[in-house]
């Protein structure tokens, strides 16, 4: 179980995270995950969608930027780092 900020759309949660984190290392070994936030708990399969800034992620990345606008640029995320990724939990 991990506590995360997530955006929900069409049956999936989207999370901005770091590819080299323990969370992602665990998901590589076992993609069955449980997540929780202020308003939700969920479980499913974690899928690494790759670098936040890659062309294939532009639509969901733009949504995440809007949804998390209050804190996304607080210095915690480095969007020039290709290890800043989008995790999808289906």
ZIVENTA-V734015 format. One record per pair of residues at least 24 apart in sequence whose C-alpha atoms are under 7 Angstrom apart, sorted by the first residue. I is the first residue (numbers start at 1). J is the second residue. Records with the same first field share a line. If there is no record, write none. Layout:
# ZIVENTA-V734015
I=J, J
This chain:
# ZIVENTA-V734015
1=33, 34, 35
2=34, 35, 36
3=35, 36, 37
4=35, 36, 37
5=37
7=64
11=90
12=88, 89, 90
13=88, 89, 90
14=86, 87, 88, 89
15=86, 87, 88
16=85, 86, 87
17=84, 85, 86, 87
18=83, 84, 85
19=83, 84, 85
20=83
44=89, 90
45=89, 90
46=87, 88, 89, 90
47=87, 88, 89
48=86, 87, 88
49=85, 86, 87, 88
50=85, 86
51=82, 83, 84, 85, 86
52=79, 84, 85, 86
53=79
